[in-house]
């Protein structure tokens, strides 16, 4: 994971305010058609690919779905560096949330398969990027 973070740090990627917890439970759909994004406790300045990666792993997306979501966000095909950022953030996010779930389990909260699913994202995309 350090290698992924170091590689991302060395890239000249944009940075903006990211939610980092963009999952379905944090979207409030109003009758007016407006959408509000709630629960900003994990927000920070990051690569905008972070929110796409987080949304994809929360939705248990595979690579094809993740890349389709990214194309919709970008409104074009992603470049090689952008795909690296997408998958690196998915790996780092999977690692973060698997550790978070382990910590929460020590406090008595259980997340079932979520912990291992997030860990598998970390492992899968780390290995994918190391092969490039």
Secondary structure by P-SEA (a helix, b strand, c coil): caaaaaaaaacccccccccccccccccccccccbbbbcccccccccccaaaaaaaaaaacccaaaaaaaaaaaacccccaaaaaaaaaaaaaaaaaaaaaaaaaaaacccccaaaaaaaaaaaaaaaaaaac
